[in-house]
């Protein structure tokens, strides 16, 4: 009888130890996930949906990654990434030019295009005649006073024989572009159509719109882009490839399932900024999902000629001190 009791106790201990070992194994497995910090360029929006989808669907975990999505600091996502505080970040080809146009460029490289073409342009009230750049003459334009922005507006107007000097500039402090246009706070504003242009339809504001990329091919630059820290890329190429592969899967899911992906974005938004804007998010996602890959052979890939065309345009227009062509991007980490 005593022998049976001892055997039972031994069996119980074995089961307990086995369960404990399993728990420890799970903990060890969790610890083996490689931490990766991804810094946004703004509050979460449909440019970022593929990242949130990849997170929600477990693609990052399958790739052995523990991805944290964070908001940009006051000094910007690029500086955070360059400092090694984030492995990846979001920026755009036009704004990252300042990071490259230095005697010692910041240590970041664009490794994927989140959207394949420039989907930004000028939004205005329908009927005001701003259906193309020349229509801006004599109108009020809300500006961020960026040198590249001003040069692009001037260039587009001059392409159609209009004078930039005839454009009236006011500071851009607008948060709802269609509403500002409807209230006649301004006549024209630079927007990304996939958000503000779509929002005009939702708000019932009749607007006109033209794309920068339709005016000149040099202005069809990459915006937004996914950046990576150069030192991280050099030391951890396989981790970078794993992250981009999982992210690609997330964007491909969003292309095929815009409504479900939009729900993942809304649910994953820790800032709560998208709550109450579900109709806009769904409509924006439906429109933008067709733009992630568009006419490219795969998600994320850069066309070297198109990248260089924009940076060549900046240099020729004395907007950069250095010729940035061939700088700042790579396709090497895309599978």
C-alpha positions in Angstrom: 0.0 0.0 0.0 2.8 2.3 0.9 4.5 1.6 -2.4 1.3 2.6 -4.3 1.2 5.8 -2.4 4.8 6.6 -3.2 4.2 5.8 -6.9 1.1 8.1 -6.9 3.1 10.9 -5.3 5.9 10.5 -7.9 3.4 10.5 -10.7 1.8 13.7 -9.4 5.2 15.4 -9.0 6.0 14.3 -12.6 2.8 15.9 -13.9 3.3 19.1 -11.9 6.9 19.4 -13.1 5.9 18.6 -16.6 3.2 21.4 -16.5 5.8 23.8 -15.0 8.3 22.9 -17.7 5.6 23.6 -20.3 4.9 27.0 -18.8 8.6 27.7 -18.6 8.9 26.6 -22.2 6.1 29.0 -23.2 7.8 31.8 -21.3 11.2 31.0 -23.0 9.5 30.9 -26.4 7.9 34.3 -25.7 11.2 35.7 -24.6 12.8 34.5 -27.8 10.7 36.9 -29.9 12.9 39.7 -31.2 11.6 43.1 -30.1 11.1 45.6 -32.9 9.9 49.2 -32.4 7.9 50.8 -35.3 7.3 54.6 -35.0 4.5 56.2 -36.9 4.7 59.6 -38.5 1.3 60.7 -37.3 -1.7 59.3 -35.5 -2.8 56.0 -36.9 -4.5 56.2 -40.3 -5.1 54.1 -43.4 -1.5 54.6 -44.6 -0.6 52.3 -41.7 -3.3 49.7 -42.0 -1.1 46.9 -43.2 1.1 47.2 -40.1 -1.9 46.9 -37.8 -3.3 44.0 -39.8 0.0 42.2 -39.6 0.0 42.7 -35.8 -3.6 41.6 -35.4 -3.3 38.5 -37.6 -0.2 37.3 -35.8 2.1 37.7 -38.9 4.9 39.4 -36.8 4.7 36.8 -34.1 4.9 34.1 -36.8 8.1 35.8 -38.0 9.6 35.7 -34.5 9.0 39.4 -33.8 7.5 41.3 -30.9 6.5 44.6 -32.6 5.6 47.7 -30.7 3.8 50.4 -32.6 4.5 53.9 -31.1 3.6 57.5 -31.7 6.3 59.9 -33.0 8.1 62.1 -30.4 8.0 65.9 -30.7 11.3 66.0 -32.7 10.0 63.4 -35.2 10.0 59.8 -36.2 13.1 60.1 -38.4 15.4 61.4 -35.6 14.0 58.6 -33.3 14.9 56.0 -35.9 18.3 57.5 -36.7 19.1 57.5 -33.0 18.3 53.8 -32.8 15.3 54.3 -30.5 13.1 52.7 -33.2 14.2 50.1 -35.8 11.6 51.3 -38.3 9.6 54.5 -38.8 7.3 56.2 -41.3 8.3 59.3 -43.3 8.0 60.5 -46.9 10.6 61.0 -49.7 10.1 64.8 -49.7 10.5 65.4 -46.0 13.3 62.9 -45.6 15.4 64.9 -48.1 16.4 67.1 -45.2 17.8 64.1 -43.3 20.0 63.2 -46.3 21.0 66.7 -47.4 23.8 67.0 -44.7 27.5 66.6 -44.6 26.8 63.6 -42.4 23.4 62.3 -43.5 21.2 60.7 -40.8 21.5 57.0 -40.6 18.2 56.0 -42.1 17.2 54.3 -45.3 13.8 53.9 -47.0 13.2 50.1 -47.3 9.6 50.0 -48.6 7.0 52.2 -50.2 3.8 52.1 -48.1 1.9 53.6 -51.1 3.2 53.3 -54.6 2.4 56.7 -56.0 2.0 60.3 -54.8 -1.7 60.5 -54.0 -1.6 64.2 -52.8 -2.8 67.3 -54.5 -4.9 70.4 -54.2 -8.4 70.3 -52.8 -10.8 73.3 -53.5 -14.4 74.2 -53.5 -16.2 73.0 -56.7 -17.1 75.8 -59.0 -14.2 78.1 -57.9 -12.2 77.2 -61.0 -9.2 75.5 -59.3 -9.5 72.4 -61.4 -5.8 72.8 -62.4 -2.8 74.8 -61.1 -3.6 77.9 -63.1 -6.8 78.2 -61.2 -4.9 79.1 -58.1 -4.1 82.6 -59.4 -5.9 85.2 -57.3 -7.1 82.6 -54.8 -6.3 82.0 -51.1 -4.0 79.0 -50.3 -3.3 77.6 -46.9 0.4 76.8 -46.6 2.8 75.1 -44.2 5.5 77.5 -45.5 7.7 74.5 -46.5 10.3 75.4 -49.2 9.6 72.2 -51.1 5.8 72.8 -50.8 6.2 76.4 -52.1 8.5 75.3 -55.0 6.0 72.6 -56.1 3.1 75.0 -56.1 5.1 77.6 -58.0 6.3 75.0 -60.5 2.8 73.6 -61.1 1.4 77.1 -61.7 4.2 78.1 -64.0 3.7 74.9 -66.0 0.3 76.4 -67.0 1.4 79.9 -67.5 0.2 81.3 -64.1 2.1 83.4 -61.7 2.9 82.2 -58.2 2.9 85.9 -57.1 -0.8 86.0 -57.7 -1.4 83.4 -55.1 -2.5 84.7 -51.7 -0.9 82.7 -48.8 -2.3 82.2 -45.3 -1.0 79.9 -42.5 -2.4 76.3 -42.6 -3.9 75.5 -39.2 -6.7 73.4 -40.7 -7.8 70.1 -39.1 -10.8 69.4 -41.3 -10.1 70.5 -44.9 -13.6 70.0 -46.4 -15.2 71.9 -43.5 -12.7 74.7 -43.9 -13.4 75.0 -47.6 -17.2 75.0 -47.0 -16.8 77.8 -44.4 -14.7 79.8 -46.9 -11.7 79.9 -44.5 -9.5 79.2 -47.5 -9.9 78.5 -51.2 -7.3 75.7 -51.6 -5.3 73.3 -49.5 -2.8 70.5 -50.0 -4.3 67.1 -49.0 -3.8 63.4 -49.4 -6.9 62.4 -51.4 -7.2 59.0 -49.6 -8.2 60.8 -46.4 -9.3 64.4 -46.9 -10.6 63.9 -50.5 -12.6 60.9 -49.4 -13.8 62.9 -46.3 -15.2 65.6 -48.6 -17.6 63.1 -50.0 -18.6 61.9 -46.5 -19.2 65.4 -45.3 -21.1 66.3 -48.4 -18.8 69.1 -49.5 -18.6 69.3 -53.3 -14.9 69.7 -54.1 -12.5 69.9 -57.1 -9.1 68.2 -56.9 -6.0 67.7 -58.9 -2.9 65.5 -58.3 0.7 66.8 -58.4 1.7 63.6 -60.2 -0.6 64.5 -63.0 1.1 67.8 -63.6 4.7 66.5 -63.8 6.2 63.0 -63.5 9.0 64.4 -61.3 6.4 65.1 -58.6 5.3 61.5 -58.5 7.5 60.8 -55.5 7.1 58.2 -52.8 4.9 59.2 -49.9 4.8 57.7 -47.3 7.8 55.4 -47.0 9.0 52.9 -44.4 12.4 53.8 -43.0 14.9 51.7 -41.1 17.9 52.4 -39.0 21.1 51.8 -41.0 23.1 50.2 -38.2 20.1 47.9 -37.5 20.0 46.9 -41.2 23.7 46.2 -41.3 23.7 44.0 -38.1 20.2 42.4 -38.5 19.4 41.9 -42.2 17.4 38.8 -41.6 15.3 40.5 -38.9 14.7 43.4 -41.3 13.6 41.0 -44.0 11.3 39.1 -41.7 9.6 42.4 -40.6 9.1 43.5 -44.2 7.8 40.1 -45.2 5.2 40.1 -42.4 4.3 43.7 -43.2 3.9 42.9 -46.9 1.4 40.1 -45.9 -0.5 42.7 -43.8 -0.8 45.1 -46.7 -1.8 42.3 -49.1 -4.5 41.3 -46.6 -5.7 44.9 -46.4 -5.9 45.0 -50.3 -8.1 41.9 -50.3 -10.1 42.7 -47.1 -10.4 46.4 -46.7 -13.3 46.4 -44.3 -11.8 43.8 -42.0 -8.4 45.5 -42.1 -10.0 48.8 -41.3 -11.5 47.2 -38.2 -8.1 46.0 -37.2 -6.7 49.5 -37.6 -9.5 51.0 -35.4 -9.1 48.4 -32.8 -5.4 48.7 -32.7 -5.3 52.5 -32.5 -4.1 53.1 -28.9 -4.7 56.8 -29.3 -8.4 56.5 -29.8 -8.3 59.1 -32.5 -10.3 57.0 -35.0 -13.2 56.3 -32.7 -16.3 58.0 -34.1 -14.7 58.2 -37.6 -15.5 54.7 -38.6 -17.3 55.7 -41.8 -14.3 57.7 -43.0 -11.9 54.9 -42.1 -13.9 52.4 -44.1 -14.3 54.6 -47.1 -10.6 55.7 -47.0 -9.5 52.1 -46.7 -11.6 51.0 -49.6 -10.0 53.8 -51.8 -6.4 53.4 -50.5 -6.3 49.6 -50.6 -6.0 49.8 -54.4 -3.1 52.2 -54.1 -0.7 50.2 -51.9 0.7 48.2 -54.8 -1.1 49.8 -57.8 1.0 49.2 -60.9 4.1 47.9 -59.1 5.3 44.3 -59.4 4.9 43.9 -55.6 4.2 45.8 -52.4 6.9 48.1 -51.2 9.2 48.2 -54.2 10.9 51.4 -55.4 11.4 52.4 -59.0 15.0 53.9 -59.0 14.2 56.2 -61.9 11.2 57.7 -60.2 13.0 58.1 -56.9 15.9 59.8 -58.6 13.6 62.0 -60.8 12.2 63.8 -57.7 15.6 64.2 -56.0 17.0 65.4 -59.2 14.2 68.0 -59.4 14.9 69.2 -55.9 18.6 69.6 -56.7 18.0 71.4 -60.0 15.6 73.8 -58.2 18.2 74.5 -55.5 16.1 72.9 -52.8 19.0 70.7 -51.7 22.6 71.5 -51.4 23.6 68.0 -52.4 22.5 65.9 -55.4 20.6 63.2 -53.5 20.0 60.9 -56.5 20.7 57.2 -55.8 20.6 58.1 -52.0 18.3 57.1 -49.2 16.5 53.9 -50.5 17.0 50.2 -51.1 14.9 47.3 -52.4 17.4 44.8 -50.9 15.3 43.8 -47.9 12.1 43.0 -49.8 11.5 39.3 -50.6 
